[in-house]
Amino acid sequence: MRRPSRRRVRPRAVRAPRFERQLPHRRRQALIDATIECLKRYGHEGLSIRTISAQAGVSVGLINHHFPNKDRLIAAAYRHFNDELVAGLTAAVERAPDSPRARLRAFLEASFSPPNLDPEVLAVWVVFWGMFRHSPLIRRVQRESYRGYVRLLHGMLEQLLPRAAAAGRRRARRARVSPLDLRFAAIGLTALL
């Protein structure tokens, strides 16, 4: 009968995985964040799936798993970037004193304050705006995103009117504005911003 060998078994070295496992929504967000970072650094010309995957520390295949193509990933980045802008403006408006003028002032001040005027942020906006002419997907996301921005501004302008109407009959007649006029005023103001 043969005896079992007393050979020493060396434990195998445990290698750290190349990529960290994350929940799908977190991974998608990490890919969106990496896309925005790449747009800041390299612009649209330097943006590739390989560049994004290197920035995110993931494989190209993982990007393709979450986004069917680069345009969808860029559109998701645009939507997120705009949502962050509107969330920052909304937070500034909510922190303002409870008066329509103060809220509108807070909106305008936040529009022209960091992080919105950060050169890297402006560079990303320029890239997105440049893509608007050539990408139907970016145009669609821009229309959706712009509606939220106009809605926020429209609500603030609408709140200014009751005070003007209460100031006197003559001024009240001038202050009567249709909802369509308010929408155009909000669009006009956003064009100036």
DAKAUR-V883050 format. One record per backbone hydrogen bond with DSSP energy under -0.5 kcal/mol. CO is the residue of the C=O (numbers start at 1). NH is the residue of the N-H. E is the energy in kcal/mol with one decimal. If there is no record, write none. Layout:
co=[CO:CO]
nh=[NH:NH]
e=[E:E]
This chain:
co=[8:13:23:24:25:26:27:28:29:30:31:32:33:34:35:36:37:38:38:39:42:44:46:48:49:50:51:52:53:53:59:60:61:62:63:69:70:71:72:73:74:75:76:77:78:79:80:81:82:83:84:85:86:87:88:89:90:91:92:93:97:99:100:101:102:103:104:105:106:107:108:110:113:113:115:118:119:120:121:122:123:124:125:126:127:128:129:131:131:134:135:136:137:138:139:140:141:142:143:144:145:146:147:148:149:150:151:152:153:154:155:156:157:157:158:158:159:160:161:162:163:164:165:168:169:170:171:172:173:175:178:179:180:181:182:183:184:185:186:187:188:189]
nh=[10:15:27:28:29:30:31:32:33:34:35:36:37:38:39:40:41:42:43:43:46:47:48:52:53:54:55:56:57:58:63:64:65:66:67:73:74:75:76:77:78:79:80:81:82:83:84:85:86:87:88:89:90:91:92:93:94:95:96:96:99:103:104:105:106:107:108:109:110:111:112:113:116:117:118:122:123:124:125:126:127:128:129:130:131:132:133:134:135:136:139:140:141:142:143:144:145:146:147:148:149:150:151:152:153:154:155:156:157:158:159:160:160:161:161:162:163:164:165:166:167:167:168:172:173:174:175:176:176:177:182:183:184:185:186:187:188:189:190:191:192:193]
e=[-0.7:-0.6:-2.7:-2.8:-1.9:-2.4:-2.2:-2.3:-2.9:-2.2:-2.1:-2.3:-2.4:-2.4:-2.4:-2.2:-2.1:-3.4:-0.6:-1.4:-1.1:-1.3:-0.6:-2.5:-2.8:-2.4:-2.3:-2.6:-1.3:-2.4:-1.3:-2.2:-1.5:-1.5:-2.8:-1.5:-2.7:-2.6:-2.2:-2.1:-2.6:-2.6:-2.4:-2.9:-2.7:-2.6:-2.4:-1.7:-2.8:-2.5:-2.2:-2.3:-2.9:-2.4:-1.9:-2.3:-2.6:-1.7:-0.8:-0.7:-2.4:-2.4:-2.4:-2.7:-2.5:-2.3:-2.4:-3.0:-2.6:-1.9:-1.2:-1.2:-1.3:-0.6:-1.7:-2.6:-2.1:-1.8:-2.2:-2.4:-1.9:-2.6:-3.1:-2.2:-1.7:-1.1:-0.6:-0.9:-1.9:-0.6:-2.3:-2.2:-2.4:-2.7:-2.4:-2.2:-2.9:-3.0:-1.6:-1.1:-1.5:-2.8:-2.7:-2.0:-2.0:-3.3:-2.3:-1.4:-2.4:-2.5:-1.5:-0.9:-0.6:-0.9:-0.5:-0.7:-0.5:-1.4:-2.7:-1.8:-0.6:-0.9:-0.9:-2.5:-2.4:-1.5:-2.0:-0.9:-0.6:-0.6:-2.2:-2.2:-2.5:-2.4:-2.6:-2.6:-2.9:-2.5:-2.3:-1.9:-1.3:-1.4]
